[in-house]
Amino acid sequence: MRSPASSASPFSPVQIGPLKLRNRFIKSATNEGMAKGGVPSKLLVEHHRRIAAGGVAMTTVAYCAVSPDGRTFVDQVTLDDASIPHLRALTEAVHREGAAIAAQITHGGAFNFLPSLTTKYPFSASGGFNAAGVLSGRLFKTAMTREDMDACVGEFVAAAHRAKRAGFDAVELHLGHGYLLSQFISPKYNRRRDDYGGSAAKRAKFPAEVLQRVLDAVGRDLAVSCKICVTEGFRGGATADDAVEVARVLERAGAHLLVLSGGMNVESPWTIFGSAMPKSMAETGDNAIVKLATKLMQLTAPKVEFHEMYFLEHSRKVRAAVKLPLAYLGGAKSLAGIQQAMADGFDCVAMGRALIFDPDFVNQLQSGATTVSGCTACNECVSLMYSPGGTRCVLKPAPDLSLNRAPAATPAP
């Protein structure tokens, strides 16, 4: 067990694999809604540039799919050759502000709402009924064969290479929230009876294989992190004890950093955010599937009151079990909470909503201008992911919507 970094300042540099960060603050990956038709927009560039200028060490671009079938929605970045010029415009803008930038690379698996696929049913850890596909008409999913898994590994490796070509400093493998690699880890989704099912350590075996291959491909040049769930937040889902075993597997595989999150998109979205989803989510945007799914969830969702650092107890179990760097994620919104995470031995703190509310939050904390974010955890920013302008704080002015229709690499008018 590592000794807690109780003397570490959140404003001090930290080494993550081959990458040195200027401080301990990471903008977590949150669905920006700023890649209409899959093309990164000028608004996506400005979104991350402002956060970089606001003082974070690294900002993370969400949901970069490793293949067309790996997307969840059409309006999602695919890390293909066509995206590289647009993503390079993004990374260069962030670098000019002195920050690093990570690409979160993912495959949606059975959590898929695309109009068409190259396969009859979406891939998952196990086959059978697909609860996530009820609203999209994909009632079944296909268990991946060894050949399918090998092909998927190749897609992650190719995406990591493209991220490097696009100028990213890091890649984050998404192993949480119900996407494909999370479907292998989750006992709800993984019913396999081979070497990739059973105990938490065995369920983490395929994600660890993906991690190892990505490390072999780009790990000398890019930091390679993994986002995992410290709890899935529903009965029958993975627990903090499972997260400990998963973290140990990923540590042995060589991960440079684990980002500790929680909750599942279908079964427990309120767990992700530590608070209720807004009623407006059922009315925002033009995605009928999201609207209907939200209405159904709101009928059954438990009442969840936000409190700061809501994953701290679960995350402490992981911190006690492994030595590799960890980023705490989950409701950090004050200097006191961030300092508590440092005292508990976490190496970084990842934040989403506090930085959407105020991109300059880190600079404000460091200067002493503020000690607490004004974010109310209303989660209206979540519903706006599906609006024409993408995610933003409803308490702040709306952006220029034309920027979300302009590809990032097109010259300014």
C-alpha positions as a Markdown table, in Angstrom:
| # | Residue | x | y | z |
|---|---|---|---|---|
| 1 | Met | 0.0 | 0.0 | 0.0 |
| 2 | Arg | 1.3 | 3.4 | -0.9 |
| 3 | Ser | 1.6 | 6.1 | 1.8 |
| 4 | Pro | -0.9 | 8.9 | 1.4 |
| 5 | Ala | 0.4 | 12.0 | -0.4 |
| 6 | Ser | -0.9 | 14.2 | 2.4 |
| 7 | Ser | 1.6 | 16.9 | 1.7 |
| 8 | Ala | 0.8 | 17.2 | -2.0 |
| 9 | Ser | -0.6 | 20.5 | -3.1 |
| 10 | Pro | -3.4 | 20.3 | -5.7 |
| 11 | Phe | -1.4 | 23.0 | -7.6 |
| 12 | Ser | 1.8 | 21.0 | -7.7 |
| 13 | Pro | 3.1 | 19.1 | -10.8 |
| 14 | Val | 2.6 | 15.3 | -11.1 |
| 15 | Gln | 4.0 | 12.7 | -13.4 |
| 16 | Ile | 1.6 | 10.3 | -15.1 |
| 17 | Gly | 3.5 | 7.8 | -17.2 |
| 18 | Pro | 5.5 | 9.8 | -19.8 |
| 19 | Leu | 3.4 | 12.9 | -19.2 |
| 20 | Lys | 4.1 | 15.6 | -16.6 |
| 21 | Leu | 1.0 | 17.6 | -15.6 |
| 22 | Arg | 1.3 | 21.2 | -14.4 |
| 23 | Asn | -1.1 | 20.6 | -11.5 |
| 24 | Arg | -3.5 | 17.9 | -10.2 |
| 25 | Phe | -6.7 | 19.1 | -11.9 |
| 26 | Ile | -8.2 | 17.1 | -14.8 |
| 27 | Lys | -11.3 | 18.0 | -16.7 |
| 28 | Ser | -13.2 | 14.7 | -16.8 |
| 29 | Ala | -14.7 | 13.4 | -20.0 |
| 30 | Thr | -18.4 | 14.6 | -20.3 |
| 31 | Asn | -20.5 | 14.2 | -23.5 |
| 32 | Glu | -20.0 | 17.6 | -25.1 |
| 33 | Gly | -22.6 | 17.3 | -27.9 |
| 34 | Met | -20.3 | 19.2 | -30.1 |
| 35 | Ala | -19.6 | 16.8 | -32.9 |
| 36 | Lys | -22.7 | 17.0 | -35.1 |
| 37 | Gly | -22.7 | 14.2 | -37.6 |
| 38 | Gly | -19.5 | 13.0 | -35.9 |
| 39 | Val | -17.4 | 16.0 | -37.0 |
| 40 | Pro | -15.6 | 17.9 | -34.2 |
| 41 | Ser | -16.8 | 21.5 | -34.3 |
| 42 | Lys | -15.3 | 24.9 | -33.6 |
| 43 | Leu | -17.4 | 25.0 | -30.5 |
| 44 | Leu | -15.8 | 21.8 | -29.2 |
| 45 | Val | -12.4 | 23.5 | -29.7 |
| 46 | Glu | -13.5 | 26.6 | -27.8 |
| 47 | His | -15.1 | 24.5 | -25.0 |
| 48 | His | -11.8 | 22.8 | -24.2 |
| 49 | Arg | -9.7 | 25.9 | -24.9 |
| 50 | Arg | -11.5 | 27.9 | -22.3 |
| 51 | Ile | -11.1 | 25.1 | -19.7 |
| 52 | Ala | -7.4 | 24.8 | -20.5 |
| 53 | Ala | -7.0 | 28.6 | -20.2 |
| 54 | Gly | -8.8 | 28.3 | -16.9 |
| 55 | Gly | -5.9 | 26.5 | -15.3 |
| 56 | Val | -6.6 | 22.7 | -15.5 |
| 57 | Ala | -3.6 | 20.5 | -16.2 |
| 58 | Met | -5.4 | 18.3 | -18.6 |
| 59 | Thr | -8.8 | 18.3 | -20.3 |
| 60 | Thr | -10.4 | 15.2 | -21.7 |
| 61 | Val | -12.4 | 14.9 | -24.9 |
| 62 | Ala | -15.3 | 12.5 | -24.4 |
| 63 | Tyr | -16.5 | 9.4 | -26.2 |
| 64 | Cys | -14.1 | 9.2 | -29.2 |
| 65 | Ala | -15.4 | 6.0 | -30.7 |
| 66 | Val | -12.8 | 3.5 | -32.0 |
| 67 | Ser | -15.0 | 2.4 | -34.9 |
| 68 | Pro | -18.3 | 3.5 | -36.6 |
| 69 | Asp | -20.1 | 0.6 | -34.9 |
| 70 | Gly | -18.6 | 1.6 | -31.6 |
| 71 | Arg | -20.5 | 4.8 | -31.5 |
| 72 | Thr | -23.5 | 5.2 | -29.2 |
| 73 | Phe | -25.1 | 8.0 | -31.2 |
| 74 | Val | -24.5 | 9.5 | -34.7 |
| 75 | Asp | -23.3 | 12.8 | -33.2 |
| 76 | Gln | -20.2 | 11.3 | -31.7 |
| 77 | Val | -16.5 | 11.6 | -32.7 |
| 78 | Thr | -15.1 | 8.6 | -34.4 |
| 79 | Leu | -11.3 | 8.4 | -34.2 |
| 80 | Asp | -10.8 | 7.8 | -37.9 |
| 81 | Asp | -8.4 | 9.4 | -40.4 |
| 82 | Ala | -11.0 | 12.0 | -41.4 |
| 83 | Ser | -11.3 | 13.3 | -37.8 |
| 84 | Ile | -7.5 | 13.9 | -37.4 |
| 85 | Pro | -7.3 | 17.5 | -38.9 |
| 86 | His | -10.3 | 18.6 | -36.8 |
| 87 | Leu | -8.9 | 17.0 | -33.6 |
| 88 | Arg | -5.5 | 18.5 | -34.3 |
| 89 | Ala | -7.1 | 22.0 | -34.4 |
| 90 | Leu | -8.5 | 21.1 | -30.9 |
| 91 | Thr | -5.2 | 19.8 | -29.4 |
| 92 | Glu | -3.2 | 22.7 | -30.7 |
| 93 | Ala | -5.7 | 25.2 | -29.2 |
| 94 | Val | -5.4 | 23.5 | -25.8 |
| 95 | His | -1.6 | 23.3 | -26.0 |
| 96 | Arg | -1.4 | 27.1 | -26.7 |
| 97 | Glu | -3.0 | 27.5 | -23.3 |
| 98 | Gly | -0.3 | 25.4 | -21.6 |
| 99 | Ala | -2.5 | 22.4 | -20.8 |
| 100 | Ala | -2.4 | 18.8 | -21.9 |
| 101 | Ile | -5.3 | 17.0 | -23.6 |
| 102 | Ala | -6.6 | 13.4 | -23.5 |
| 103 | Ala | -8.8 | 11.5 | -25.9 |
| 104 | Gln | -11.2 | 9.2 | -24.2 |
| 105 | Ile | -11.5 | 6.2 | -26.5 |
| 106 | Thr | -14.5 | 3.9 | -26.3 |
| 107 | His | -16.8 | 1.3 | -27.9 |
| 108 | Gly | -20.5 | 1.4 | -27.0 |
| 109 | Gly | -21.1 | -2.3 | -27.4 |
| 110 | Ala | -24.7 | -3.1 | -26.6 |
| 111 | Phe | -25.3 | 0.5 | -25.5 |
| 112 | Asn | -26.0 | 1.6 | -29.0 |
| 113 | Phe | -28.6 | 3.8 | -30.7 |
| 114 | Leu | -27.3 | 4.0 | -34.2 |
| 115 | Pro | -29.7 | 3.7 | -37.2 |
| 116 | Ser | -27.6 | 0.9 | -38.7 |
| 117 | Leu | -24.8 | -1.5 | -37.8 |
| 118 | Thr | -22.6 | -3.8 | -39.9 |
| 119 | Thr | -23.7 | -6.7 | -37.6 |
| 120 | Lys | -27.3 | -7.9 | -37.0 |
| 121 | Tyr | -27.0 | -7.3 | -33.2 |
| 122 | Pro | -24.5 | -5.2 | -31.2 |
| 123 | Phe | -21.6 | -6.9 | -29.5 |
| 124 | Ser | -21.3 | -7.3 | -25.8 |
| 125 | Ala | -19.6 | -9.6 | -23.2 |
| 126 | Ser | -22.6 | -12.0 | -23.3 |
| 127 | Gly | -25.5 | -12.5 | -25.7 |
| 128 | Gly | -29.2 | -12.6 | -25.1 |
| 129 | Phe | -31.7 | -9.9 | -24.2 |
| 130 | Asn | -30.4 | -6.4 | -24.5 |
| 131 | Ala | -32.1 | -4.1 | -22.0 |
| 132 | Ala | -30.2 | -1.1 | -23.4 |
| 133 | Gly | -31.7 | -1.8 | -26.8 |
| 134 | Val | -35.4 | -1.9 | -25.9 |
| 135 | Leu | -36.0 | 1.7 | -27.1 |
| 136 | Ser | -33.9 | 1.4 | -30.3 |
| 137 | Gly | -35.4 | -1.9 | -31.4 |
| 138 | Arg | -32.2 | -3.9 | -30.8 |
| 139 | Leu | -33.7 | -6.4 | -28.3 |
| 140 | Phe | -30.7 | -8.8 | -28.5 |
| 141 | Lys | -27.0 | -8.6 | -28.3 |
| 142 | Thr | -24.2 | -10.9 | -29.5 |
| 143 | Ala | -21.5 | -12.4 | -27.3 |
| 144 | Met | -18.1 | -11.6 | -28.7 |
| 145 | Thr | -16.0 | -14.4 | -29.9 |
| 146 | Arg | -12.2 | -14.5 | -29.6 |
| 147 | Glu | -12.0 | -13.3 | -33.2 |
| 148 | Asp | -14.4 | -10.4 | -32.4 |
| 149 | Met | -12.3 | -9.5 | -29.4 |
| 150 | Asp | -9.1 | -9.5 | -31.4 |
| 151 | Ala | -10.6 | -7.2 | -34.0 |
| 152 | Cys | -11.8 | -4.9 | -31.2 |
| 153 | Val | -8.4 | -4.7 | -29.7 |
| 154 | Gly | -7.1 | -3.7 | -33.1 |
| 155 | Glu | -9.6 | -0.9 | -33.2 |
| 156 | Phe | -8.5 | 0.4 | -29.9 |
| 157 | Val | -4.9 | 0.3 | -30.9 |
| 158 | Ala | -5.6 | 2.0 | -34.2 |
| 159 | Ala | -7.6 | 4.7 | -32.4 |
| 160 | Ala | -4.7 | 5.3 | -30.0 |
| 161 | His | -2.3 | 5.7 | -32.9 |
| 162 | Arg | -4.6 | 8.3 | -34.5 |
| 163 | Ala | -4.9 | 10.1 | -31.2 |
| 164 | Lys | -1.2 | 10.4 | -31.1 |
| 165 | Arg | -1.1 | 11.7 | -34.7 |
| 166 | Ala | -3.8 | 14.2 | -33.8 |
| 167 | Gly | -1.6 | 15.6 | -31.0 |
| 168 | Phe | -3.2 | 14.2 | -27.9 |
| 169 | Asp | -1.0 | 13.8 | -24.8 |
| 170 | Ala | -3.0 | 10.9 | -23.3 |
| 171 | Val | -5.7 | 8.4 | -24.1 |
| 172 | Glu | -8.3 | 7.3 | -21.5 |
| 173 | Leu | -9.8 | 3.8 | -22.0 |
| 174 | His | -13.5 | 4.0 | -21.0 |
| 175 | Leu | -14.1 | 1.0 | -18.7 |
| 176 | Gly | -17.2 | 2.4 | -17.0 |
| 177 | His | -20.8 | 3.5 | -17.3 |
| 178 | Gly | -22.0 | 0.6 | -19.4 |
| 179 | Tyr | -19.9 | 0.8 | -22.5 |
| 180 | Leu | -18.4 | -2.3 | -24.1 |
| 181 | Leu | -15.4 | -2.8 | -21.9 |
| 182 | Ser | -17.5 | -2.0 | -18.8 |
| 183 | Gln | -19.9 | -4.7 | -20.1 |
| 184 | Phe | -17.1 | -7.2 | -19.6 |
| 185 | Ile | -16.4 | -5.9 | -16.1 |
| 186 | Ser | -20.1 | -5.8 | -14.9 |
| 187 | Pro | -21.6 | -9.0 | -13.4 |
| 188 | Lys | -25.0 | -7.9 | -14.9 |
| 189 | Tyr | -23.7 | -7.9 | -18.4 |
| 190 | Asn | -21.0 | -10.6 | -18.2 |
| 191 | Arg | -22.3 | -14.1 | -17.9 |
| 192 | Arg | -19.4 | -15.8 | -19.7 |
| 193 | Arg | -18.2 | -19.2 | -18.6 |
| 194 | Asp | -14.8 | -19.0 | -20.2 |
| 195 | Asp | -11.6 | -17.3 | -19.0 |
| 196 | Tyr | -13.3 | -13.8 | -19.4 |
| 197 | Gly | -16.2 | -14.4 | -16.9 |
| 198 | Gly | -16.7 | -15.3 | -13.3 |
| 199 | Ser | -14.7 | -13.4 | -10.7 |
| 200 | Ala | -14.1 | -9.6 | -10.9 |
| 201 | Ala | -10.5 | -10.3 | -11.8 |
| 202 | Lys | -11.5 | -12.6 | -14.7 |
| 203 | Arg | -14.1 | -10.1 | -15.9 |
| 204 | Ala | -11.4 | -7.5 | -16.1 |
| 205 | Lys | -9.2 | -9.7 | -18.2 |
| 206 | Phe | -10.3 | -8.5 | -21.7 |
| 207 | Pro | -10.2 | -4.8 | -20.7 |
| 208 | Ala | -6.6 | -5.5 | -19.4 |
| 209 | Glu | -5.7 | -7.0 | -22.7 |
| 210 | Val | -6.9 | -3.9 | -24.5 |
| 211 | Leu | -4.9 | -1.8 | -22.1 |
| 212 | Gln | -1.7 | -3.8 | -22.6 |
| 213 | Arg | -1.9 | -3.6 | -26.4 |
| 214 | Val | -2.6 | 0.2 | -26.3 |
| 215 | Leu | 0.4 | 0.6 | -23.9 |
| 216 | Asp | 2.6 | -1.4 | -26.3 |
| 217 | Ala | 1.5 | 0.9 | -29.1 |
| 218 | Val | 1.7 | 4.4 | -27.6 |
| 219 | Gly | 2.6 | 4.0 | -23.9 |
| 220 | Arg | 6.1 | 5.4 | -24.3 |
| 221 | Asp | 4.8 | 8.6 | -25.8 |
| 222 | Leu | 1.3 | 9.0 | -24.3 |
| 223 | Ala | -0.1 | 8.6 | -20.9 |
| 224 | Val | -2.6 | 5.7 | -20.9 |
| 225 | Ser | -5.4 | 5.9 | -18.2 |
| 226 | Cys | -8.5 | 3.9 | -17.6 |
| 227 | Lys | -11.9 | 5.1 | -16.2 |
| 228 | Ile | -13.5 | 2.6 | -14.0 |
| 229 | Cys | -16.6 | 2.4 | -11.7 |
| 230 | Val | -16.0 | 2.2 | -8.0 |
| 231 | Thr | -19.7 | 1.2 | -7.8 |
| 232 | Glu | -22.2 | 0.5 | -10.5 |
| 233 | Gly | -24.9 | 1.8 | -8.1 |
| 234 | Phe | -27.7 | -0.9 | -8.5 |
| 235 | Arg | -28.5 | -4.3 | -7.0 |
| 236 | Gly | -26.6 | -7.0 | -8.8 |
| 237 | Gly | -24.0 | -4.5 | -10.2 |
| 238 | Ala | -20.3 | -4.3 | -9.5 |
| 239 | Thr | -19.3 | -3.1 | -6.0 |
| 240 | Ala | -16.3 | -1.3 | -4.5 |
| 241 | Asp | -14.8 | -4.7 | -3.7 |
| 242 | Asp | -15.1 | -5.6 | -7.4 |
| 243 | Ala | -13.4 | -2.3 | -8.2 |
| 244 | Val | -10.5 | -3.2 | -6.0 |
| 245 | Glu | -9.9 | -6.4 | -7.9 |
| 246 | Val | -10.3 | -4.6 | -11.3 |
| 247 | Ala | -7.8 | -1.9 | -10.2 |
| 248 | Arg | -5.3 | -4.6 | -9.2 |
| 249 | Val | -5.6 | -6.3 | -12.6 |
| 250 | Leu | -5.1 | -2.9 | -14.4 |
| 251 | Glu | -2.2 | -2.0 | -12.2 |
| 252 | Arg | -0.5 | -5.3 | -13.1 |
| 253 | Ala | -1.2 | -4.6 | -16.8 |
| 254 | Gly | 0.7 | -1.3 | -16.5 |
| 255 | Ala | -2.0 | 1.5 | -16.4 |
| 256 | His | -0.4 | 4.9 | -15.9 |
| 257 | Leu | -3.6 | 6.3 | -14.1 |
| 258 | Leu | -7.0 | 5.2 | -13.0 |
| 259 | Val | -9.9 | 7.7 | -13.0 |
| 260 | Leu | -12.4 | 6.5 | -10.4 |
| 261 | Ser | -16.0 | 7.1 | -11.4 |
| 262 | Gly | -19.3 | 5.2 | -10.8 |
| 263 | Gly | -22.8 | 4.5 | -12.0 |
| 264 | Met | -24.3 | 3.1 | -15.3 |
| 265 | Asn | -26.0 | 5.0 | -18.1 |
| 266 | Val | -29.0 | 2.6 | -18.2 |
| 267 | Glu | -29.4 | 1.2 | -14.7 |
| 268 | Ser | -28.3 | 4.1 | -12.5 |
| 269 | Pro | -27.5 | 7.4 | -14.2 |
| 270 | Trp | -28.2 | 9.2 | -11.0 |
| 271 | Thr | -25.3 | 7.4 | -9.4 |
| 272 | Ile | -22.9 | 8.9 | -12.0 |
| 273 | Phe | -23.9 | 12.4 | -11.0 |
| 274 | Gly | -24.7 | 11.9 | -7.4 |
| 275 | Ser | -28.1 | 13.6 | -7.8 |
| 276 | Ala | -31.4 | 13.3 | -9.7 |
| 277 | Met | -31.6 | 13.8 | -13.5 |
| 278 | Pro | -33.4 | 16.9 | -14.5 |
| 279 | Lys | -37.0 | 16.7 | -15.8 |
| 280 | Ser | -35.9 | 18.8 | -18.7 |
| 281 | Met | -33.8 | 16.0 | -20.1 |
| 282 | Ala | -37.0 | 14.3 | -21.3 |
| 283 | Glu | -37.8 | 17.4 | -23.4 |
| 284 | Thr | -34.4 | 18.6 | -24.6 |
| 285 | Gly | -33.0 | 18.1 | -28.1 |
| 286 | Asp | -34.4 | 16.0 | -31.0 |
| 287 | Asn | -33.3 | 12.5 | -29.9 |
| 288 | Ala | -36.6 | 10.7 | -29.3 |
| 289 | Ile | -34.8 | 7.7 | -27.7 |
| 290 | Val | -33.2 | 9.8 | -25.1 |
| 291 | Lys | -36.4 | 11.6 | -24.3 |
| 292 | Leu | -38.4 | 8.4 | -23.9 |
| 293 | Ala | -35.7 | 6.6 | -21.9 |
| 294 | Thr | -35.5 | 9.6 | -19.5 |
| 295 | Lys | -39.2 | 9.7 | -19.0 |
| 296 | Leu | -39.2 | 6.0 | -18.1 |
| 297 | Met | -36.3 | 6.4 | -15.7 |
| 298 | Gln | -37.8 | 9.4 | -14.0 |
| 299 | Leu | -40.8 | 7.2 | -13.0 |
| 300 | Thr | -38.6 | 4.7 | -11.2 |
| 301 | Ala | -35.5 | 6.7 | -10.1 |
| 302 | Pro | -34.8 | 7.0 | -6.4 |
| 303 | Lys | -34.5 | 10.4 | -4.8 |
| 304 | Val | -30.9 | 11.3 | -4.6 |
| 305 | Glu | -29.6 | 14.4 | -2.8 |
| 306 | Phe | -26.3 | 15.7 | -3.9 |
| 307 | His | -23.4 | 15.9 | -1.4 |
| 308 | Glu | -19.8 | 16.7 | -2.2 |
| 309 | Met | -17.3 | 13.9 | -2.7 |
| 310 | Tyr | -20.0 | 11.3 | -3.0 |
| 311 | Phe | -17.7 | 8.5 | -4.2 |
| 312 | Leu | -15.0 | 9.1 | -1.6 |
| 313 | Glu | -15.7 | 6.1 | 0.6 |
| 314 | His | -15.8 | 3.7 | -2.3 |
| 315 | Ser | -12.7 | 5.3 | -3.9 |
| 316 | Arg | -10.7 | 5.1 | -0.6 |
| 317 | Lys | -11.0 | 1.3 | -0.8 |
| 318 | Val | -9.3 | 1.3 | -4.2 |
| 319 | Arg | -6.7 | 3.8 | -2.9 |
| 320 | Ala | -5.8 | 1.4 | -0.1 |
| 321 | Ala | -5.4 | -1.5 | -2.5 |
| 322 | Val | -3.1 | -0.2 | -5.2 |
| 323 | Lys | 0.0 | 1.9 | -5.7 |
| 324 | Leu | -0.5 | 3.4 | -9.1 |
| 325 | Pro | -1.7 | 7.0 | -9.5 |
| 326 | Leu | -5.4 | 7.6 | -9.0 |
| 327 | Ala | -7.7 | 10.5 | -10.0 |
| 328 | Tyr | -10.7 | 11.0 | -7.7 |
| 329 | Leu | -13.9 | 11.9 | -9.5 |
| 330 | Gly | -17.3 | 12.5 | -8.0 |
| 331 | Gly | -18.7 | 15.8 | -6.8 |
| 332 | Ala | -15.5 | 17.7 | -6.0 |
| 333 | Lys | -16.5 | 21.4 | -5.9 |
| 334 | Ser | -14.5 | 23.1 | -3.1 |
| 335 | Leu | -10.9 | 23.6 | -2.2 |
| 336 | Ala | -11.6 | 21.8 | 1.1 |
| 337 | Gly | -12.9 | 18.7 | -0.8 |
| 338 | Ile | -10.0 | 18.7 | -3.2 |
| 339 | Gln | -7.5 | 19.0 | -0.3 |
| 340 | Gln | -9.3 | 16.1 | 1.4 |
| 341 | Ala | -8.7 | 14.0 | -1.7 |
| 342 | Met | -5.0 | 14.9 | -1.7 |
| 343 | Ala | -4.8 | 14.0 | 2.0 |
| 344 | Asp | -6.4 | 10.7 | 1.3 |
| 345 | Gly | -3.6 | 9.9 | -1.2 |
| 346 | Phe | -5.3 | 10.6 | -4.5 |
| 347 | Asp | -2.9 | 12.0 | -7.0 |
| 348 | Cys | -5.3 | 14.1 | -9.1 |
| 349 | Val | -8.9 | 15.3 | -8.9 |
| 350 | Ala | -11.1 | 15.1 | -12.0 |
| 351 | Met | -14.1 | 17.5 | -12.3 |
| 352 | Gly | -16.9 | 18.0 | -14.8 |
| 353 | Arg | -19.8 | 20.2 | -13.8 |
| 354 | Ala | -17.7 | 22.7 | -11.7 |
| 355 | Leu | -15.7 | 23.4 | -14.8 |
| 356 | Ile | -18.7 | 23.7 | -17.0 |
| 357 | Phe | -20.1 | 26.2 | -14.6 |
| 358 | Asp | -16.8 | 28.2 | -14.5 |
| 359 | Pro | -14.0 | 27.2 | -16.9 |
| 360 | Asp | -11.7 | 29.5 | -14.8 |
| 361 | Phe | -12.4 | 27.6 | -11.6 |
| 362 | Val | -8.8 | 26.3 | -11.1 |
| 363 | Asn | -7.3 | 29.7 | -11.6 |
| 364 | Gln | -9.9 | 31.2 | -9.1 |
| 365 | Leu | -9.0 | 28.5 | -6.5 |
| 366 | Gln | -5.3 | 29.1 | -6.9 |
| 367 | Ser | -5.6 | 32.9 | -6.7 |
| 368 | Gly | -7.8 | 32.7 | -3.6 |
| 369 | Ala | -10.7 | 34.4 | -5.4 |
| 370 | Thr | -13.0 | 31.6 | -4.5 |
| 371 | Thr | -13.0 | 28.4 | -2.5 |
| 372 | Val | -16.3 | 26.8 | -3.6 |
| 373 | Ser | -17.9 | 26.3 | -7.0 |
| 374 | Gly | -21.2 | 28.0 | -7.6 |
| 375 | Cys | -22.4 | 24.8 | -9.4 |
| 376 | Thr | -25.8 | 23.7 | -7.9 |
| 377 | Ala | -25.7 | 20.1 | -9.4 |
| 378 | Cys | -29.0 | 20.8 | -11.1 |
| 379 | Asn | -27.7 | 18.6 | -14.0 |
| 380 | Glu | -29.3 | 20.8 | -16.6 |
| 381 | Cys | -25.9 | 20.7 | -18.4 |
| 382 | Val | -26.4 | 17.0 | -18.8 |
| 383 | Ser | -29.7 | 17.4 | -20.7 |
| 384 | Leu | -28.2 | 20.1 | -22.9 |
| 385 | Met | -25.7 | 17.6 | -24.2 |
| 386 | Tyr | -28.4 | 16.7 | -26.7 |
| 387 | Ser | -29.3 | 20.3 | -27.6 |
| 388 | Pro | -28.1 | 22.1 | -30.8 |
| 389 | Gly | -25.5 | 23.9 | -28.8 |
| 390 | Gly | -24.2 | 21.0 | -26.7 |
| 391 | Thr | -23.5 | 21.0 | -23.0 |
| 392 | Arg | -23.3 | 24.3 | -21.1 |
| 393 | Cys | -24.4 | 25.7 | -17.7 |
| 394 | Val | -27.9 | 27.1 | -17.9 |
| 395 | Leu | -26.8 | 29.9 | -15.5 |
| 396 | Lys | -24.4 | 31.3 | -18.2 |
| 397 | Pro | -25.0 | 32.8 | -21.6 |
| 398 | Ala | -25.7 | 30.5 | -24.5 |
| 399 | Pro | -22.8 | 30.0 | -27.0 |
| 400 | Asp | -22.9 | 31.0 | -30.7 |
| 401 | Leu | -24.7 | 28.0 | -32.1 |
| 402 | Ser | -23.1 | 28.5 | -35.5 |
| 403 | Leu | -19.8 | 27.4 | -34.0 |
| 404 | Asn | -21.3 | 23.9 | -33.4 |
| 405 | Arg | -22.2 | 23.6 | -37.1 |
| 406 | Ala | -18.7 | 24.6 | -38.3 |
| 407 | Pro | -16.0 | 21.8 | -38.6 |
| 408 | Ala | -13.1 | 22.5 | -36.3 |
| 409 | Ala | -10.5 | 22.6 | -39.1 |
| 410 | Thr | -12.3 | 25.0 | -41.5 |
| 411 | Pro | -10.8 | 28.5 | -41.8 |
| 412 | Ala | -12.4 | 31.3 | -39.9 |
| 413 | Pro | -14.7 | 33.5 | -42.0 |
